[in-house]
Amino acid sequence: MSAAGRRRPGAHPQLVIGAVLVGLVLVTALVSLVWTPYDPVHAGAERLLPPGAEHWFGTDRFGRDVFSQVMAGAQITLLVGLVAVGIAALVGVPLGVLAGMLQGSGRGRPAAVLMRGTDILLAFPGLLLAIVLGAVYGAGTVTAMVALGIGSIPAFARVARGGTLQVMRSDYVLAARAANRGEVAIAARHVLPNIAGTVLVQCSVNFAIAVLAEAGLSFLGLGTPPPTPSWGRMLQESQQFLGLADHLAIVPGVAIAVAVLGFNLLGDGLRDVLDPRLKTEPAAPSRVDASQVEPPLVEPVETPDPSQVEPVETPALDLRHLTVRTTSGRTLLDDLSLRVAAGERVGLIGESGSGKTMTALAALGLLPDGVAATGHVGLAGVDGNLLDRGERALARLRGQEISMVFQEPMTALNPLVRVGHQVAEAMTLHGTDGRTATLRAAELLAEVGLPDGAARRYPHELSGGQRQRVVLAMALADDPAVLVADEPTTALDVTVQRQVLDLMTRLVSDRGAGLLFITHDLAVVSQVCERVVVLLDGVVVEEGPVEEVFAHPRHEYTRRLLAASTLEPRPSPSLVEPVETRPSLVEPVETPAPLVRVQDVTRTYAHRGQPVQALRGVSLAVQEGQRFGIVGESGSGKSTLLRIVAGLDRATSGRVVTAGVELSPAEPRDLGGLRSALQLVFQDPYGSLDPRMTVGDIVAEPLLNARNVRDGGPRSAAGRRDAVREMLDAVGLPLDAAGRYPHQFSGGQRQRIAIARALVCRPRILVADEPVSALDVSVRRQVLDLLARLADERALTLLLVSHDLGVVRHVCDHVAVMHDGLIVEQGPTGQVYDDPQDEYTRRLRAATPQLAR
């Protein structure tokens, strides 16, 4: 591993400090078993002596050495804390994991019964339970430990259940199930490692609670009985001497504080140490995957310095010699200059890691901690350099002079506040009275095309496109002079994207505002913007009018982006060779049975007591070796159909046969055989990989189930390692990738890892669910070409799901178009694309951005 990827020494100071403090308590307890300066139980000195050379911490009212008592009391502290936490963790964690896995797999009722059983214990807090048990069985250390342990079971169960539910909803658990892994294996390999950090923190917290509770019980006379030394009993006995011998309370109080602080710091430190994402720095985003060897880039094309050219009018946004660096010295933007005139639409393009978002954040004064900017940021009508202003001054400008539309509207909106109030708040912050702001918010929401009553809804009650319209209304509420849009349509379907782009262009033009449009999609830029700036590794390499730059690119990087943005249609090969005709008496050759057959399938879910039909009589057939695409918007039923075909969901009615396995609406059978024949590649390349597993373990996981290994396949650990190396090489990753973690790779490399995992057991069918929607254009092209190549080399049947008809056209030879739970059209891809018969297909094709060159 490179030096950049190694953790710096001292990167976990809380772990070191916690370990030192806990070690001090532990050593004190162990030493006290064999030696103390004086007898901690029997008196042997003058009473109430202050701290001195002979008795370091003084003596108590009986003449006992306080230092010796503190040493001996450490035994009780550790014993009570460890036993109480052990009881709670050993009972609570398995119960919580079981409840979470049951609920995560759709069995909510038994999960609820388990959790309600643990909740009964909440009626008996540890202290109350200790008092009750003490009254029944007698007060003592054992009673206190058991009571505190039982009382903490619900806390561990709740923490474990919450963590388990989060893990069970992840794509990497779905991938493990698709790899034919059982529930016990999923719990051991995925659930427990991913909740271990949280459980450790809970252990440290409960240890501190147990120590304090034992001290309280001993203070009340219900804990450790005299004359056994206990820090809590020492506090209890010191109360009558406060002001006379304060050291009697200070010494055990400090000891308790040291133990509690030490275990809390140790728990937090261990949580961080166990997280591989914090052990090493992630790999810097790259323009292309490391596996793709590119020729050296040519020098940046000379572009005029905006600061040296006299503008026709004062620019709405003026960035000059903007440089952004991290505190460690890494340069994110290097001497960037660009201008946006009033009413001008400028596109800022580049791939992930090029510095596009950093440019936007620097312009608005929203750079994250550890990042600083130098240079000049100017706004029309605002004097001076915005980089010299403080947060309070910048806050007055945001929304009023410059505003921003963020990429993900769901995270940009407050989920607990109605959208109308959020739009109105953008105005009241700048002095608009509440009534006027409320009326104006309703007008804005209507202007962006939302229905009546939308202002009273919460963000989760709106679709993705509607949420983005709300964010746009908020950004334009105060009529800013500049609107910065950071990938505003990346998460949207093509038809919704087209609507939002048209709306944004119209609203900006109506207001005469300048637009800085940030994206990696060159086709969108060609339709929205007048001028384009190309950014590579924080440096402007080319800029000019869109038509000129796209028609005659001067920089190699721009040419490569344009090439990757153009997805050529896949040739339509004949799937069945013509059969030589024979005399009519000879029986015709039968067509092979489809590898995937779906007949009249429906799927109905219950939502708030009302039935929702996700699929309504869907039928299709996929022949072996075919590349079959399913295209449609979000909510059309694509992913539901995919899950049913893969045996990860059940149809409500109809018939599904995949790889010879009957998947009836009743209990499916032989899912092991199905999942050895079919594997999946998911949309999110990071979410589908377990962050706590190495790449080698991730790719090898399907091979751990013997049913997935074909004859002659790897059945030993060495064989599995060889198979992993072979697959990593096949998808274009270096062999040392096996020992690294997912966060150390780029998005395209992570998707290659997911493809390697899916193909390591040599399935017959590969199902890819939106595999490139989260990737940059050049990485998207690489992954699509990789899928196509592997499908040819391994004779795969490819089932590709996408909302982008252009992606399906590039890879697939057959396509089905879905809308509102129905297949509205299907046939050869070229035929459906060139001559669509259904109105929805025509609308989908028209909405797909085309790169104008």
C-alpha positions, 0 to 999 in steps of 0.5 A: 500500500502506498504511503498515501494510503497508510494511516498516520501514526497517532491518528486514533488519539482517543484509542491511545488515551482510552487504552492508557486509562483502562490499562491503568485501572486494569493494572491497579486491579491486578496488582491489588490482588497480590500487593497493596501498601496497607491492608485495605480492610483493617485500620492501622493508622490515625484517622482522617489523615490528609494526603502525605508522604506516608499515606499518599491519599490520606486515611479514612474515618477508621484509619484505613489507607485510602490509596490501598482502598482505591487499588482494591476497589478497582477489582469491584469496578472492573468485575461489576462493569464487565459482568453487567455488560457481558450479560446484556451483550450476550443476551441483547445482541443476538435478540436484536440481530434476530429481530432485525433479520426477521423484520428485514426479510419481511417477517415483522410479526415475530420480530415485534414479539421479540422486541416487545419481550425485551421492552418489558424489561424497560419497566424495571431499570437496573437500579430499581431491579437491583433494589428489588432483587436486593430486597428478595435475595439480599444486597451484594455485588452479585445481585448488583451485577445481575440486576444491572446486566438484565436492565441493560438488555433492551438497550443492546437489543435496540442498538443491534436491531437498528444496525441490523435493519440498516445492513439488511436493507443494503444491496450487498446483503441482497447480493449475498442472498443472490449468491445463495448465502444462508441467513446464518452466513449473512449474519456472520459475514455481513451483519455482525461485522457492520454493527460491531462498532456500534455494539462496542460503543454501547458496551463502553457506555453501559460499562460506564453506566454500570460503574456509576450505578454500582457506585450509587447502589453502594452509596445507598448501601445496596451494593458491595457490602462492607468491609469490601472496598468499593469506590461507590461505598467510599463515596457513600462513607465520605459524605459526612466528612465533606469540608473536613476531609474532602480527599475522601470524596475526591479520590474515589470520584476521580477514580470513577471518572478515569474509569468511565472516561477511559472505557468511553474513549476506548469504545470510540477508538475501537469503533474507528479502528474496526472501520476499514474506511477510516484505516486508509485514505480513499483513492483520489477520484480518477478520470478513468479506471486505473485499468485503462491505460491512456496516452498522456494528455496534451498540454491545456489549450491556451484560453484567454484569461477572463481577468485580462479581457475587458467585458462588455458588461459587469459579469453576474459571477466573476471567478478569477485565479481561484485556487482551492487547497486542503490543509494537507496541501492537496490542490483541488482547484488551480488558478481557475477563472470564469465569468457568467454574464447576466442572462448567460447560461454557462456549462461547467463539465468534467468527471468526478474529482475534476473540481466542479462542485468545489467551484460551486461551493467556493463561489457560495462560501460553503467550502467544507472544513479543512479546505481553503480558497484563495483568489477572487470571487465577485458578484455584480452589485456586491463590492469586494472579494467574497472570499474576504467576507465572514459567514454572517455577511455571506449568509445575507447574500446567499439566496438573494444575490446567488443561489444553488440547486443541489444534486439530490433534492431529498437531502436538500429538503428538511423531511420534517417541514412542509415544502411550502414553509421551506420555500417561504423560509427562503424569503423570510430569512431576507426580510420578507414578512410571513404572510407575503412569503407564504403567498409568494411561495404558493405562486412559486410552486405553481410557477414550477408546475406543482399541483394545488396543495403541494405546499402542504405536503412533506418532501417524502410525499412528492416524486423525485422530479417534484422535489427538484421543482421545490428546490428550484422554487427555493433557489429562485424565491429571492430572484438571485442574479446568479443560479448555480445548479450542481448536477440537478438532474442526475438522479432523475428519469429522462422525461422528468429531466427534460421537464426540469431542464426546460423549466430551469431554462425558462425561469432563468431566462424570464429573470435575466439571471446568470446560470452556472450549470454543473454536470458531467453529461455533455448532451445536457450541456449542448441543449441548455448552455450557450458557453462551456468550460471544461475542467480537468483535475481542477484546471480549465483545459478548454472553454468557448461557445458550446457549438464550437467546442463540441464541433472542434474540440482542441484538447484531448480530454474534451475529445475523449469526453465527446467520444464517450458520450456518443453511444453507438447502437449495437448491430442487430445480429440474427438470433436464429440461423436460418434453417435449410428448408426440407420437404413439407412432410418433415417436421419443422425445427422447434424453437428452443425454450426461453431461458427466462419466461414471464407470463401474465405476472402481477405484483400488488403491494399494500401501502397504507392499507391500499393495494398498489399494483407494481406489475399488471399482466407482464409477459416476456421471453428471453432466449439463451444468449440474448441481450435483453433490455428493459427500459422505463421511468422510475416506478414503471415496475422494472426493478420489481420485475427484475427481483421476481425473475431473480427469485428475490420477490414473489409474483402475486399471480402469473407464471415465472420460469428462470433457468428451468426453475419454476417461481410460482406465487406459492413458496418458490422451490430450488432457489439454490439452483436458480441463484447459481445460474443467475447473478446480479449487478446493482445500481450503486457500485458502492452500496452493493459492496460490503465496506468491511470486506476486502475485494478478495472476500467480496468476489469470492463470496459466491464460491463459499456455497458449494451449490454455486461451484460447477464441476471442476470449479474451485472448492478449496481456499487456494482454488478460490484465490485463483478464481478471484485473481482470474476474475479481477484480471478479466474485468481489468483490475490489478491483482493487488486489488484483492487485498484492498477495500471498496472505498479505495477504488473509483466508482467505475472500479467498484462496478468492475468489482461487482461484475467480477463477483457476479461472474466468478461462479460462471452463471448463465444469466447476468442481471444488471439493474441500472449498472451505469446510472451513477457513473461518469460518461467515460466510465459509463462507456467502459463498463458498458463495453466490459459487460458486452465483451464478457457477455460474448466471451462467457456466452451470457444471457444479459438482462439489462434494466435502465431508464436510458433508452440510449444505454439499452440501444448500445448494449442490447439486441432486444428491448421491452418498454415498461410504463405504469406496470405494463410492457407497452412495447417490445421487439428488436432494439433498432426497430423499437428505437427507430420506429416506436409504435407506442406514444410513451416510447416516442416520448421517452426517445424524445426526452433522451438528451442528444449530443448536438455537435 
